[in-house]
Amino acid sequence: INIDKDSPQAFAMGSALNLKFPILLDPPGEASRLYKIRSMPTTFVIGKDGTIRHIHWGFGPEDSNRYETELRVLLKE
C-alpha cells in the first residue's frame, strides 16, 4: 500500500521494480494508522490463514534472502 500522494510515481516505481502484485493507494494514511506503521517500507508477510506471520520495518540488502526463506516455509504449510 503506497501512501504517497503522487500515484503515477508509485505505479512507475512498481513497474521499474517489475512487481508482480498490485499497488494499492492510501494517500490519507488510513492503513498506516490502523497497522501502526512506524517506518517505510514496512512489510507484512501473511500466512494462508490470513494471520500476520512476520513484520519487517525498513529494508536492507540482507533482507531479500530472509524474505525468501520465510516465504518458502509458509508455502510448504
N, C-alpha and C positions, 0 to 999 in steps of 0.2 A: 504494500500500500504506500503510495507516494503522497507526501503531504505538501509538496511544492505547489505553488500557485501557477506555475508555467507548465501546463500539461503537454504542449508539443515537445518541450525539452525532456520531460520524463519519458515520453514514448520514444524519442530519439535515443536516449540512453539505453532503454531496453533493447532497441534494435541493434545498437552498436555492440552490446554485450551478448547478442544472439540468445536472449532469454526465451525459454520455451513455455512460459506461463504468462497469463495476462497481468498487466499493471493496473491496479485499481487506484483511483484518485480520491484523496480526502483532504482538500485544502483547509477546511475548518479545523482539522486535527482531532476529530471525534474519536477515531480509532486510537490515536496516541494517548488520549486521556483514559480511555477505557482499559487499555492494556498497560498503562503506566510506563510508556516508553521513556527511557532516560538518556538514550544516545542514538545516533544514526550512524550506520544502519543498525537495526535490531532484527534478528532473525528468529522466528519461532518454527521449530520442527514439530509437526503434528502427526501423531500416530493414526493408524487406520480407524481407531475407535473415536477419533476426534479430540483426544486429550493432548495438551501441550506436553511434549516429551523432553524438549531441550529449548533453552533460550540462550541466544548469543548476542552480546552487545558489542558493537564495533565489528571490524573485520581486518584481518592481517593475512600475510602470505601463508602462514601455517594453518589457517582456518579451513582452507579448501579440503585438505586431507581429513580433518576431523569431521567436517560435514559429510563427506563421502562415507566415512566409516559409520557414522550414526545412521545415515540413510540406508546403507546396506543391511545393518542389523534390523532396522524397522521393516524393511521389505521382506525379510525372512519370517517375520511374525505372522 
